[in-house]
Amino acid sequence: MELSRRARIGLALVVALLAALALGSLAALVVNSNGSTPPSASTLVIPRCLTAQLRVTPGTSEGALGHIGVVVHFTNRSRSTCELHGYPGMQMLDAAGKPIPTSVQRGIAYTVPNVPERAVKLTPGGEASFDLGYSDSTGYGDEKCPTSTRVEITPPNDFKPLTIAWRIEPYGGDIPHLKCGEITVSPVFARRP
């Protein structure tokens, strides 16, 4: 069955309209590092940030009721705009550079608020952050978990970590079932004002 010229034009218009609506919906999921939404869908071609383009810096630790919370920042140190989207990875290391058992949970915890997962565009010098939280030794009596000397932080959707000097001592579970190294992280977000 062959469509008339008028039907083909109508079908082409419907397909074009649906494509434009889909791109518009996707553009709403992209956020600039300053928190604004880009004006057009043309930002969808931004490449993901590679480890070599980034610097990672933990903020100041804050504690409350046996929990530690830290906002960790990725900074684009390259000359190119790139994009981060999703959750970072982590691995604690001892003084010899050997891995310490680390369990990274994605989501919310006492010091990790609910953050929607969105793409964050990083212009040169731009920043994206993520929340990190864990239980401290409060309530664990004489139980002891290992303290890291360094930590590997892997940007979302990458496999190569950035290694920084950072002493953290996460606890988890309960006294009969202590689970050292439990850390909760949020997805990356545009830097908060």
Helices and strands as residue ranges (DSSP letters): H 5-27, E 30-32, G 41-45, G 51-53, E 54-58, E 62-64, E 67-76, E 82-85, E 89-93, E 99-100, E 103-106, E 119-122, E 127-135, E 150-154, E 162-165, E 173-174, E 177-178, E 182-185, E 189-190
